[in-house]
Amino acid sequence: MAETYDAVVIGSGVVGASTAFHLARLGGLKVCIVERGQICSGGTAKSCAIVRSHYSVPSNTALTLKSIEIFRNFADYLEDREAESGFVNSGYLILAPEGDMADKLRDNLDMQAGVGAETFPVDRQDALQHHPLLNLDDIVTIGYEPNSGYADPYLTTASFLKAARAKGVTVKTDCPVAAITHANGKVTGVQTAEGAIEAGIVVSAVGPWTRALTDPLGIDIPLEVSRHIVLTLRAGEPYRPDLPVIKDLATENKMYFRPASGGVVLVGTGDHGDPVDMPERMDENVADDFVLHQGGQVGHRMASFDNATLTDSWVGAYDITPDWNPVLEPADGFDGLHLTFGFSGHGFKLAPALGRVLAQSILGQSEEVALAPYGLGRFAAGALLTGSYGIGSIS
Ligand SMILES: Cc1cc2nc3c(=O)[nH]c(=O)nc-3n(C[C@H](O)[C@H](O)[C@H](O)COP(=O)(O)OP(=O)(O)OC[C@H]3O[C@@H](n4cnc5c(N)ncnc54)[C@H](O)[C@@H]3O)c2cc1C
């Protein structure tokens, strides 16, 4: 006998976890999360988990502001005194050199203030008050967000899953979904390694693996997967955990860095990255040249890191759409099927609030932030959500 639920959510990354929690909370639905591996074992586990409202697409800022509210009141929001997201309210500084980037940064600061973000330009002296280690000689425009920071992706996801379980959500791990099932234009559930699960609502939240589920349905999605390297570096004194996150628009690969546990600095890139077929086949080796290049950029921005030591490195996959923004879509021709993919390297911070808005949309409730612009049809219609900084995860 097939098990029956109101909704099945495929994937237990931060997006699946938040969506399942909110479906149970807002709609009282009987929900099952089906995860092929262990909880939070996809892109979320590799995430740098930076939480900032700086975007050039206003709805992204609007969603993130709502996520920041959740991060700041996490245990209350999840009604669980033990819930932790690891959020550190360190602030966020975005740095632009003279020219195009500086103009865009100034425009985007105005746009975000219009959407309600607490963000404003600061001069070099102010920025150095917040982050005394910086070299800002080549920087002309600086934006500051006092309410932003960084979190812990595993803690955040595991806490959403625990809160979801408390609302009756079933979480199945080691249970790959082989197919989404349907009949007469409606989804009927999923076929898993353990048998069929019936549900009239199916949410696909499998990030880079989405094609494996949508291709058999004949749904054509524009999705690329690319490889991103994260390094941690140590230099001299332990790096303070309360130092602001830095986004460096003066670097070609749009480098960012933030404090990480153990007094190290965690460094990533916001560029396209090398294309890969599937995350499983990603080269896990990190080339010395890359370490030297990235280390050099950090050393330029903070002289104290000139001779830093590499303490760790890992690679993770971005699921990228042509405009570097996610697709959030009730799939055409498959009533009850909801696709989420293409978070393009910036989905962690969106997920807490996005899960709520997705649940509102699925339940037919009014959406706090309109999701219509994130539909799949935007690519054919030329209504892209391309950010003003061009390619990269700061859209
Ligand atoms: C290196 C790196 C750094 C990042 N830094 C940031 C950042 O600083 N800030 C930010 O906001 N975002 C960041 N991101 C992006 C962010 O982490 C992702 O957008 C987000 O975690 C995606 O979550 P998800 O739930 O959609 O996907 P995932 O976390 O990938 O979850 C998908 C899940 O689906 C499961 N799955 C796949 N196929 C199946 C199947 N057939 N059946 C069942 N389960 C299946 C997988 O095992 C996985 O657990 C970063 C990403 C990377 C890779």
Ligand as a Chemical Component Dictionary entry (heavy atoms), coordinates in Angstrom:
data_LIG
# 
_chem_comp.id                   LIG 
_chem_comp.type                 NON-POLYMER 
_chem_comp.pdbx_formal_charge   0 
_chem_comp.three_letter_code    LIG 
# 
loop_
_chem_comp_atom.comp_id 
_chem_comp_atom.atom_id 
_chem_comp_atom.alt_atom_id 
_chem_comp_atom.type_symbol 
_chem_comp_atom.charge 
_chem_comp_atom.model_Cartn_x 
_chem_comp_atom.model_Cartn_y 
_chem_comp_atom.model_Cartn_z 
_chem_comp_atom.pdbx_ordinal 
LIG C1  C1  C 0 30.212 27.086 -2.151 1  
LIG C2  C2  C 0 28.882 27.719 -1.964 2  
LIG C3  C3  C 0 28.772 28.886 -1.232 3  
LIG C4  C4  C 0 27.521 29.486 -1.058 4  
LIG N1  N1  N 0 27.442 30.622 -0.294 5  
LIG C5  C5  C 0 26.216 31.208 -0.094 6  
LIG C6  C6  C 0 26.109 32.350 0.732  7  
LIG O1  O1  O 0 27.089 32.832 1.290  8  
LIG N2  N2  N 0 24.869 32.887 0.929  9  
LIG C7  C7  C 0 23.749 32.399 0.290  10 
LIG O2  O2  O 0 22.663 32.959 0.461  11 
LIG N3  N3  N 0 23.835 31.300 -0.497 12 
LIG C8  C8  C 0 25.032 30.691 -0.699 13 
LIG N4  N4  N 0 25.141 29.588 -1.480 14 
LIG C9  C9  C 0 23.937 29.071 -2.148 15 
LIG C10 C10 C 0 23.058 28.279 -1.210 16 
LIG O3  O3  O 0 23.821 27.517 -0.329 17 
LIG C11 C11 C 0 22.118 27.405 -2.043 18 
LIG O4  O4  O 0 21.437 28.221 -2.983 19 
LIG C12 C12 C 0 21.105 26.707 -1.167 20 
LIG O5  O5  O 0 21.733 26.041 -0.097 21 
LIG C13 C13 C 0 20.316 25.713 -2.020 22 
LIG O6  O6  O 0 19.482 24.950 -1.191 23 
LIG P1  P1  P 0 18.529 23.861 -1.800 24 
LIG O7  O7  O 0 17.734 23.345 -0.670 25 
LIG O8  O8  O 0 17.822 24.430 -2.993 26 
LIG O9  O9  O 0 19.489 22.745 -2.439 27 
LIG P2  P2  P 0 20.442 21.638 -1.768 28 
LIG O10 O10 O 0 21.016 22.074 -0.483 29 
LIG O11 O11 O 0 21.392 21.232 -2.838 30 
LIG O12 O12 O 0 19.452 20.456 -1.435 31 
LIG C14 C14 C 0 18.959 19.576 -2.418 32 
LIG C15 C15 C 0 18.762 18.228 -1.729 33 
LIG O13 O13 O 0 18.070 17.374 -2.619 34 
LIG C16 C16 C 0 18.563 16.060 -2.460 35 
LIG N5  N5  N 0 18.217 15.308 -3.660 36 
LIG C17 C17 C 0 18.704 15.434 -4.905 37 
LIG N6  N6  N 0 18.112 14.597 -5.757 38 
LIG C18 C18 C 0 17.219 13.894 -5.020 39 
LIG C19 C19 C 0 16.293 12.853 -5.331 40 
LIG N7  N7  N 0 16.166 12.373 -6.575 41 
LIG N8  N8  N 0 15.533 12.331 -4.337 42 
LIG C20 C20 C 0 15.627 12.818 -3.058 43 
LIG N9  N9  N 0 16.496 13.799 -2.706 44 
LIG C21 C21 C 0 17.274 14.343 -3.685 45 
LIG C22 C22 C 0 20.055 16.274 -2.277 46 
LIG O14 O14 O 0 20.668 15.152 -1.672 47 
LIG C23 C23 C 0 20.080 17.522 -1.395 48 
LIG O15 O15 O 0 20.105 17.211 -0.014 49 
LIG C24 C24 C 0 26.363 28.931 -1.649 50 
LIG C25 C25 C 0 26.462 27.731 -2.366 51 
LIG C26 C26 C 0 27.707 27.116 -2.495 52 
LIG C27 C27 C 0 27.782 25.817 -3.258 53 
# 
loop_
_chem_comp_bond.comp_id 
_chem_comp_bond.atom_id_1 
_chem_comp_bond.atom_id_2 
_chem_comp_bond.value_order 
_chem_comp_bond.pdbx_ordinal 
LIG C1  C2  SING 1  
LIG C2  C3  SING 2  
LIG C2  C26 DOUB 3  
LIG C3  C4  DOUB 4  
LIG C4  N1  SING 5  
LIG C4  C24 SING 6  
LIG N1  C5  DOUB 7  
LIG C5  C6  SING 8  
LIG C5  C8  SING 9  
LIG C6  O1  DOUB 10 
LIG C6  N2  SING 11 
LIG N2  C7  SING 12 
LIG C7  O2  DOUB 13 
LIG C7  N3  SING 14 
LIG N3  C8  DOUB 15 
LIG C8  N4  SING 16 
LIG N4  C9  SING 17 
LIG N4  C24 SING 18 
LIG C9  C10 SING 19 
LIG C10 O3  SING 20 
LIG C10 C11 SING 21 
LIG C11 O4  SING 22 
LIG C11 C12 SING 23 
LIG C12 O5  SING 24 
LIG C12 C13 SING 25 
LIG C13 O6  SING 26 
LIG O6  P1  SING 27 
LIG P1  O7  DOUB 28 
LIG P1  O8  SING 29 
LIG P1  O9  SING 30 
LIG O9  P2  SING 31 
LIG P2  O10 DOUB 32 
LIG P2  O11 SING 33 
LIG P2  O12 SING 34 
LIG O12 C14 SING 35 
LIG C14 C15 SING 36 
LIG C15 O13 SING 37 
LIG C15 C23 SING 38 
LIG O13 C16 SING 39 
LIG C16 N5  SING 40 
LIG C16 C22 SING 41 
LIG N5  C17 SING 42 
LIG N5  C21 SING 43 
LIG C17 N6  DOUB 44 
LIG N6  C18 SING 45 
LIG C18 C19 SING 46 
LIG C18 C21 DOUB 47 
LIG C19 N7  SING 48 
LIG C19 N8  DOUB 49 
LIG N8  C20 SING 50 
LIG C20 N9  DOUB 51 
LIG N9  C21 SING 52 
LIG C22 O14 SING 53 
LIG C22 C23 SING 54 
LIG C23 O15 SING 55 
LIG C24 C25 DOUB 56 
LIG C25 C26 SING 57 
LIG C26 C27 SING 58 
# 
